[in-house]
Amino acid sequence: MYSLILLNGGIGSRTGADSPKQLLKLRGIPILVYTLVTADRVEQISQIVLNYPPQWREDVEAILKAYAISTPVTLVEAGASRHSSVAAMVEHCTNDDVIIHESARPLVRSSDFQRLIDSEHRNVSLMSEISFTVAPVDPETSAVTGSLDRSRLRNVQLPQKFAKADLQDAHSRAVEQGIEFTEDATLVADFGHPVHFIEGSDENLKVTTKTDLKMAGFLLRPEEDDDE
């Protein structure tokens, strides 16, 4: 069985809203609900560890009640960063294997969770090919310092799954060295634990800006809308 760490602590100031972006509505439903409902359908997920922005716990609790999420939910106040939030949340996981996702990616499908669970590897991330050219640069001098082989690079996506022990070890060592990561696949890999990837989808976007909100709303439209 798996514990789902569902990151939900961001404020989302770039959306220009007066509430956290995960509480904004897409097609009449709070963004947070899409992942909660999807995860609730996955039999192997027996616990959801959900964090919340300070001052917004009651709003999150109201959503859990309104949408009758049946999977047991453990609420944890968000940390100062994504990195610190995961480190705090993993301590509340009751299973030996965990899945990490974020509510700002509402287009996740049950099949995405299932493909991770079905993988023979314990540490796995969804990732997608990069469709554009990237280059290493020196930001201080605006100089291009070389080239990168795009075929050997991937866009890191969520969800991801990990052995709880490997994730905890990586976070502990990061604390010892005083460093933080923006996601956990590279964190776990950098500290010596094998991590693999499976192909993700370009529709699995993260809602960060107003444009992302519009795009997510379009992608979440009922299929019959295409026939209009």
N, C-alpha and C positions, 0 to 999 in steps of 0.2 A: 504494500500500500504506500501511498505518497501523501506528503503534506505539500500544499500549494502555498508558496510565499507570494502574495499578491501585493505588489507595491502600489500604494494609493495615497502617498503622503505629500505629493507635490502641490504647489499652489497654482502653477500654470499662468504666470503673469503675462506671458506672450500671447495668450488668447484674448486679452483685454477684458476679461470678465471680472465680476466682483465676488466670485466664489471659485473654489478650486475647480479646475477644468473637468475632473472626473465626475463632478456633480452636475455639470452642464448636460442638457438634454440633446440627444440625437434622435430625430424622428420620434420625439415625445418621451424618450426613455433616458435616464441618467447614464452617462458613459460607463460608469462603474458596473452597472447592471449587466451589460453584455458579457463581460468575462465571468462574472459570478454565475450567471445562468448557464453559460457554456461549461464551466468547470463542474457545476452541480450535476451535469449529465454524465460525467466521467466516473465510472464505477470505482476505479482504482484510486481516486482522490478522496481520502477519508477525512481530511482536515484542511481548512483554509486559514492561513495566518494572514490577516489583513491589517495594514497600518492605516493611519488617518492623520491628516494635518492637525496640529494643535488647534483647539477651539471648535473642531468640526466633528467630534465623536458622535454627538446626538444625531446629526444629519446622516451619518453613515449607518448608525443603528436603525434609524427610521427606514432607510432603504432596505436593509436586510429584512426587516419585518414586513415591509410592504410587498416585497417580491418573494417572500416565503422561501428563502434559501434553506434547503434541508441539510446540507453538509455542515457539520459543526464549524463555527467560525471563532477564532481567537483574535481579539483586537489588541493592537500594540500601537502606542503613539509613535509617530514618525521621528526619526533622528534628524540631525542637522544636514545630512547628505544621503544620497542614495546608498552609498557604500556603508555608512554607519547604520542605516535602516535595515539592510539585509543582515548585517552582523547581529543586530538585536533580535530580529525576527526568527533567525534560524534556531536560536536558543529555545523558542517556544514550539518548535516542530516535534511532534511525537513519533514520527516515522523515521526509518533509517535512510530513506531516499526522499529528496525534495524536488519540487518543480518551482521555478521562478518565472513569474510573468508580471506585467504591469497593466493597471487598468486603463492607461492611456493608449493601449493597443486593443480596441474593442472588436476588431475584425478577426480575432483568433477563433479557430474552429475546434470542435471536439476532436477532429481527426489530427490536428496539430499536436494536441496533448497525447493522443493515442500513439502517434508515430514515435514520439520521444519514449513513451513507456515501452513500446514494443522493441526498441533498439536493443541490441545485445550489449551495448556499452552503457556504463552507469553515468558517465559524464558526457552529456550531449547537448548541443545548441542548434537551433534553427539558424541558418545563415543563407544569404542569397548572393548570387554573382553581382559584381559591380559593373554597371553598364556604362561607366564613364571613366576617363583617364584620371589618375591621381598621381601626384608628384611630391617628393620630399622637398621642403623649403626651409630657409632660415627666415623666420618672421621678422627678425630685427633688421635684416639688410634687404629683405624682399628678393633674395637670391634663390633660384632653383638649384638644389644641391645634387640632383641625380635623377634617377628614374626608378619606377617600380613595375614589376611584372604583374599586370592586372589578373592574370590567370591564377596567381598564387595568393590573391587577396579575396576576402569575403566581407560582405556587409553583415555585421553581427545583429541578429534579431532575437526576439523572445517568442515563445517560452524556451527555457533551458531546464535540463534536469541534472542533478548531481547526487552523488553519495553524500549524505549529510556530514560524515566524518571528513571527507576531502574538502568540502566547502568551509567547514569550521576551521580546519587546519590552515587553509589559505588565508582566511580572514585574521586568524590569530597572528600569523607570520607577517601579514601586512601591517598590523598594529605595531608589532615589534620594530618594524623598519620605518614606521611613520609615513606610509604611502597609502594612497587611495586609488581605486579603480572606478570607472564609470559603468562597468558591467562585470559579470562574474565568470564568463567562459575564459577570458584572457587572464583574469585573476587566478583561477584554479590552475590553468595551464602554466602560467609563469612560475608558480610555486611547485612545479614538478609532477602534478597529477595529470594523467592522460585525459585529453578532451577531444571529442570527435564532433563532426557536424553532419547534419542532414539538410537537404535543400528546403529553403523557405519559399515564401511567396511575396511578390512585390505589392500585393494587396494588404499585407500585414503591416500597415503603416502605423506610426506613432503620432498621436494627435498632440501637436505642440503649438501651432499657430492657427489663426483664423482660417487660413487656406486649408489646413489639415482638417479642420472641423467640417468645412464644406465638402471636401473630398470623401471623408468618412461617411457623411450623411448620404452622399451619392452612392457609395459602394454598398451601404446598408439598405438601399431601397428594395422593396419587394420585386421579384423577378417579373411580375406581370406589368410593372411600370415600363419595362422595355418594349412592350407591345403597343404602348399608347402612341 
